[in-house]
Each structure stands twice: as C-alpha cells, then as structure tokens.
C-alpha cells in the first residue's frame, strides 16, 4: 500500500477515535471511577495521617505532571508503578533478606476503554495549578552516560534507596524511575527534585537541595534509562 494511502487511513482512524472520545464525558468517568482513590481538587495532604490514608496519587496537578500520551496508554493497560503501593508501610513483610513486598495485600488498578482513556486524559491535562513552578524550569539539551548518571543518582544523591532503576533493582518505597521519562514531563521532574514539598508538603521525598547542574544530570539520566526501558518492551 502506498504511503499516501497509509496516511489517509491513519487520518480516518484518528478522526474516528477523536469523534468517539468526544462522545465520552471524561469528567464523568473521573467522578465515577477515579475520585474514590485520587484527589482531583487538592490541596495535597497537610498531615501525615492524610498522607497515610491516601489510596492513590493526587491528580489535581496532573496537567503539570504527566505526559498525555502516556496517560492514554497506561489507563487502558495499567501496571503498578509503585512496587509496594502508595504507602509502602502497608504492603511489606519480613523476609529472609529483610523487608519484602507482600503482594497479597495489593490490588490491581482498574482499566478503562480507549475512548474513555482519551477523554479522561484530556480532562486531566486541564489541571495545572502549578504552572508557575513549571515555568521556572528549563531543561538544557544534552545527555549523560548511563554509568555516570547512575553514579550521580545512587552514590551522590542516594536516590536508589527508594527507587528502582530497573525491574527489581533498587528500592521500593517510591515509584520506579526507569519509566519516569516516559510518563512525566521533564520540567516536572526537575521541579519536584528541586523542591518536592512545593508539590506535596508531606511527601516522603526529601529535599536534598540538589544543584541546578545535578538536576539537569538527573533528568538526563532518567531519559537515558527511560529510552532503554521503552526499547526493551
């Protein structure tokens, strides 16, 4: 089939999908299926008890945080990003080599249809209360070797104590980071590293007062391992 014919078919498919998605009320889906576990209004938890009670990540600043195409894909086939759940203390047990994840206490995230995912993602991308934090960040072009990036991430910053840099390699109290560049906007990554409490006052993530140069290196490293992860699928 000629390329022009392929383009026509692709355009028709995209128009069909957009038409179907426009018939779906994304906010209605959010209210029906999502708000029981996710906050779409804010503010973030202001006490430790509220943090412990949180069932899923806050979505009221989803438009500042996520990549829209990732949201659409993930909501159709959700996979766990936090290996030990939102609050890891509820999902670990003693093991032969220390704490290990108690999978029996974890539940799978529900999946929604493609049209619902497109509509919900469009609604979530409207939620941008922290545009001023994003505007302060500038991601410099460049890259870093995987070896030097991992040294900065682990040895210099100590991030691997809480985050997986590849499946089953790293800590599990925080979200995996080998998919971070696929799901998160780079400016959000930089801003959250710079001052996590500006986004989530009671977050477990410490403010390590990372320098501008090191923030750039961390973003570049996450992009490197993100590409590897995407190619491995």
ZILIN-V498841 format. One record per residue. RES is the residue in one small letter. SS is DSSP state (A for helix, B for strand, O for the rest). PHI is phi in radians with two decimals (NA if undefined). D_CENTER is the distance of its C-alpha to the mean C-alpha in Angstrom with 1 decimal. Layout:
BEGIN
res: [RES;RES]
ss: [SS;SS]
phi: [PHI;PHI]
d_center: [D_CENTER;D_CENTER]
END
This chain:
BEGIN
res: [x;x;x;x;x;x;x;x;x;x;x;x;x;x;x;x;x;x;x;x;x;x;x;x;x;x;x;x;x;x;x;x;x;x;x;x;x;x;x;x;x;x;x;x;x;x;x;x;x;x;x;x;x;x;x;x;x;x;x;x;x;x;x;x;x;x;x;x;x;x;x;x;x;x;x;x;x;x;x;x;x;x;x;x;x;x;x;x;x;x;x;x;x;x;x;x;x;x;x;x;x;x;x;x;x;x;x;x;x;x;x;x;x;x;x;x;x;x;x;x;x;x;x;x;x;x;x;x;x;x;x;x;x;x;x;x;x;x;x;x;x;x;x;x;x;x;x;x;x;x;x;x;x;x;x;x;x;x;x;x;x;x;x;x;x;x;x;x;x;x;x;x;x;x;x;x;x;x;x;x;x;x;x;x;x;x;x;x;x;x;x;x;x;x;x;x;x;x;x;x;x;x;x;x;x;x;x;x;x;x;x;x;x;x;x;x;x;x;x;x;x;x;x;x;x;x;x;x;x;x;x;x;x]
ss: [O;O;A;A;A;A;A;A;A;A;A;A;A;A;A;A;A;A;A;A;A;A;O;O;O;A;A;A;A;A;A;A;A;A;O;O;O;O;O;O;O;O;O;O;O;O;O;A;A;A;A;A;A;O;O;O;O;O;O;O;O;A;A;A;A;B;O;A;A;A;A;A;A;A;A;A;O;O;O;O;O;O;O;O;O;O;O;A;A;A;O;B;B;B;B;O;O;B;B;B;B;O;A;A;A;O;O;O;O;O;O;O;O;A;A;A;A;A;A;A;A;A;A;A;O;O;O;O;O;O;A;A;A;A;A;O;O;O;O;O;O;O;O;O;O;A;A;A;A;A;A;A;A;A;A;A;O;O;A;A;A;O;O;B;B;B;O;O;B;B;O;O;O;O;O;O;O;O;O;A;A;A;A;B;O;A;A;A;A;A;A;A;A;A;O;A;A;A;A;O;O;O;O;O;O;O;O;O;O;O;O;A;A;A;A;A;A;A;A;A;A;A;A;A;A;A;A;A;A;A;A;A;O]
phi: [NA;-1.19;-1.05;-1.09;-1.18;-1.04;-1.11;-1.13;-1.10;-1.12;-1.08;-1.11;-1.11;-1.14;-1.12;-1.10;-1.11;-1.10;-1.12;-1.14;-1.12;-1.16;-1.42;-1.70;-1.54;-1.06;-1.16;-1.13;-1.14;-1.01;-1.15;-1.36;-1.96;-2.03;-1.22;-1.13;-2.05;-2.15;-1.54;-1.90;-2.04;1.42;-1.38;-1.17;-0.91;-1.82;-2.31;-1.13;-1.08;-1.12;-1.14;-1.11;-1.40;-1.14;-1.59;-2.64;-1.09;-1.11;-2.04;-1.24;-2.11;-1.02;-1.19;-1.44;-1.83;-1.66;-1.52;-1.07;-1.13;-1.20;-0.98;-1.04;-1.19;-1.15;-1.14;-1.42;-2.40;-1.19;-2.24;-1.21;-1.69;-1.72;-1.03;-1.95;1.41;-1.05;-2.04;-1.07;-1.06;-1.51;-2.31;-2.15;-2.53;-1.13;-2.31;-1.08;-2.01;2.02;-1.11;-2.43;-1.29;-1.66;-1.08;-1.16;-1.66;-1.73;-2.05;-1.39;-1.31;-1.18;-1.88;-2.19;-1.28;-1.05;-1.12;-1.13;-1.10;-1.08;-1.20;-1.15;-1.05;-1.07;-1.17;-1.12;-1.22;-1.40;-1.55;-2.37;-1.28;-2.00;-1.01;-1.17;-1.23;-1.12;-1.12;-1.33;-1.70;-2.30;-1.53;-1.35;-1.15;2.61;-2.55;-2.55;-1.20;-1.05;-1.11;-1.21;-1.14;-1.16;-1.09;-1.14;-1.12;-1.63;-1.24;-1.46;-1.80;1.26;-1.30;-1.27;-1.11;-2.08;-2.20;-1.39;-1.73;-2.81;-0.91;1.15;-2.31;2.31;-1.49;-2.26;-1.42;-2.06;-1.23;-1.09;-2.01;-1.27;-1.96;-1.05;-1.19;-1.36;-1.83;-1.98;-1.22;-1.03;-1.15;-1.16;-0.95;-1.09;-1.15;-1.20;-1.12;-1.10;-2.68;-0.99;-1.23;-1.20;-1.68;-2.54;-0.95;-1.92;-1.07;-1.22;-1.14;-1.40;-1.51;-1.58;0.92;-1.25;-1.21;-0.98;-1.10;-1.21;-1.08;-1.04;-1.13;-1.16;-1.08;-1.09;-1.11;-1.12;-1.19;-1.12;-1.29;-1.18;-1.14;-1.06;-1.12;-1.14;-1.24;-1.34;-1.31]
d_center: [38.2;38.2;35.2;36.3;36.4;32.9;31.7;33.6;32.1;28.6;29.3;30.9;27.9;25.5;27.9;28.4;24.7;24.5;27.6;26.3;23.0;25.2;27.1;24.1;23.4;19.7;20.2;22.6;20.1;17.6;20.7;21.9;19.1;16.1;17.6;19.0;15.8;13.6;15.1;15.4;18.2;17.6;18.5;16.2;18.2;21.2;22.6;21.7;23.0;20.6;17.7;19.1;19.7;16.1;15.3;11.6;9.1;10.8;10.5;13.4;11.8;9.3;11.5;11.1;7.4;6.2;8.5;11.0;12.1;8.9;8.9;12.6;12.5;10.1;12.0;15.2;14.5;11.8;11.4;10.6;7.6;9.5;12.9;14.9;13.4;12.3;15.6;16.6;20.2;20.7;19.9;21.8;25.4;28.0;28.4;30.9;28.8;27.2;24.4;22.7;20.4;22.4;21.0;23.6;21.9;18.6;18.3;16.5;14.3;16.6;16.5;17.8;19.9;19.2;21.0;19.3;15.8;17.0;18.6;15.8;13.3;16.2;16.6;13.1;13.4;16.6;15.0;15.3;17.2;16.2;17.4;19.8;17.3;15.6;19.2;20.2;18.0;19.5;18.0;21.2;21.8;22.3;21.1;21.8;23.1;21.0;23.6;23.7;19.9;19.7;22.7;21.1;17.9;19.9;23.5;23.3;20.1;20.0;16.2;16.7;18.3;15.1;12.6;13.3;14.0;15.2;15.8;17.9;18.3;17.2;16.4;14.7;14.6;11.0;7.9;8.8;8.6;10.6;7.9;5.9;8.4;8.2;5.0;5.3;8.9;11.0;12.8;10.0;9.5;13.3;13.8;11.7;13.6;16.7;16.8;14.1;16.7;17.0;13.7;14.2;17.9;17.9;14.7;15.6;14.3;17.6;18.7;20.3;21.7;20.5;22.7;21.8;22.8;20.7;17.6;18.4;18.9;15.6;13.8;16.3;15.9;12.2;13.4;16.3;14.7;12.1;15.3;17.0;14.4;14.6;18.4;18.7;17.7]
END
